[in-house]
Amino acid sequence: MSPKRGDRVAPPARPSEYELRFATNDAAKGWEELCRQAAGNTRTAFETIRSSPCPAPPIERQHRLKHDLAWGTHGGQRLEQWQYEVTLWNGPHAAASTSANAWNSGSTR
């Protein structure tokens, strides 16, 4: 998906940060929907994943996936998969949770 007029601009990664990229078109669409529903929480997730995609020890909202989802292959490499939980507010008394998944390549800084 090439950027076009009117699209949001993602900031470039600083030298100490990881570059985030979508693995699928569905991931890109899901991210856009997440941005619409919970912009502030999604920004927090973006900044956290970019600075530390696989924290040790895991933090409350960011943890390694388990079982069949624990590993994935990207660019011919077998990589850990992590999840960041983003809270969506659907009104003053309701909240739902969804997630943003990240690959740990260890070399994308």
Secondary structure, DSSP 4 states (H G I P E B T S, - for coil): ----TT---PPPPPTTSPPP--SSHHHHHHHHHHHHH-HHHHHHHHHHHHH-SS-SSPBTTEEE--GGGSEEEETTEEEEEEEEEEEEEEETTEEEEEEEEEEE-S---
